[in-house]
Amino acid sequence: MEPTLFGGDIAIIDVSVNSITEDDVYAFALGDEAYIKRLQWAGGRLLVSSDNQAYKTWEIDHADTRQIRVFGRVAGSIRKT
């Protein structure tokens, strides 16, 4: 998620948010994998992207979004120096 989050940064997660209510950065799990990614609704699909341009955007079909467990919305971070 660089430049938003760098390795070693501490993400501050708003755990009161447990669903994807708006386009933003979320901590979530899909299957056995956990992620911090930018999520954006596009019609019947959920776009999953990284702020790091080295990673491609991928999609989750609306039917598969029921498998997502949202841990919370990223509200900020503490940069490790």
C-alpha positions as CSV (number, residue, x, y, z in Angstrom):
1,M,0.0,0.0,0.0
2,E,3.0,2.3,-0.4
3,P,3.0,5.3,-0.3
4,T,-0.1,5.2,2.0
5,L,1.4,2.5,4.3
6,F,5.0,1.3,4.4
7,G,6.3,-2.0,5.8
8,G,6.6,-1.6,9.6
9,D,3.9,1.2,9.8
10,I,1.2,0.7,12.3
11,A,-2.3,0.9,10.8
12,I,-5.0,2.4,13.0
13,I,-8.2,0.5,12.3
14,D,-11.7,1.8,13.1
15,V,-13.3,-1.5,14.2
16,S,-16.7,0.1,14.5
17,V,-16.9,-0.2,10.6
18,N,-17.7,-3.8,9.8
19,S,-19.0,-3.4,6.2
20,I,-17.9,-1.7,3.1
21,T,-20.0,1.5,3.3
22,E,-17.9,3.8,1.1
23,D,-14.8,3.7,-1.1
24,D,-11.9,3.7,1.3
25,V,-9.0,1.6,2.7
26,Y,-10.1,-1.4,4.7
27,A,-8.6,-4.3,6.7
28,F,-10.4,-7.4,5.6
29,A,-10.1,-11.2,5.0
30,L,-11.1,-13.2,2.0
31,G,-10.7,-16.9,2.6
32,D,-7.6,-17.5,4.6
33,E,-5.8,-14.3,3.5
34,A,-5.9,-11.0,5.3
35,Y,-5.4,-7.7,3.4
36,I,-5.3,-3.9,3.8
37,K,-6.4,-2.6,0.4
38,R,-8.4,0.2,-1.1
39,L,-12.0,-1.1,-1.9
40,Q,-14.3,0.6,-4.4
41,W,-17.7,-0.5,-5.6
42,A,-18.1,-0.5,-9.4
43,G,-21.6,-1.7,-10.3
44,G,-21.9,-5.3,-9.2
45,R,-18.2,-5.8,-8.6
46,L,-15.9,-4.8,-5.8
47,L,-12.6,-3.4,-7.0
48,V,-9.6,-4.2,-4.8
49,S,-6.5,-2.1,-5.4
50,S,-3.2,-1.1,-3.8
51,D,-1.8,2.4,-3.8
52,N,1.4,0.8,-4.9
53,Q,1.3,0.9,-8.7
54,A,3.4,-2.4,-8.8
55,Y,0.2,-4.3,-8.0
56,K,-2.8,-4.7,-10.3
57,T,-6.4,-4.0,-9.3
58,W,-8.5,-7.2,-9.0
59,E,-12.2,-7.7,-8.7
60,I,-14.6,-9.6,-6.5
61,D,-18.0,-10.4,-7.9
62,H,-21.0,-9.2,-5.9
63,A,-22.0,-12.8,-5.0
64,D,-18.6,-13.5,-3.6
65,T,-18.5,-10.3,-1.4
66,R,-20.5,-12.3,1.3
67,Q,-17.2,-14.2,1.9
68,I,-15.4,-11.0,3.0
69,R,-14.9,-10.4,6.7
70,V,-14.3,-6.7,7.3
71,F,-12.1,-6.0,10.3
72,G,-12.5,-2.3,10.0
73,R,-11.7,0.9,8.0
74,V,-8.1,2.2,8.1
75,A,-8.5,5.6,9.9
76,G,-4.8,6.5,9.9
77,S,-1.3,5.2,10.5
78,I,1.8,5.7,12.6
79,R,4.9,5.8,10.4
80,K,7.9,3.9,11.7
81,T,11.2,5.7,11.1
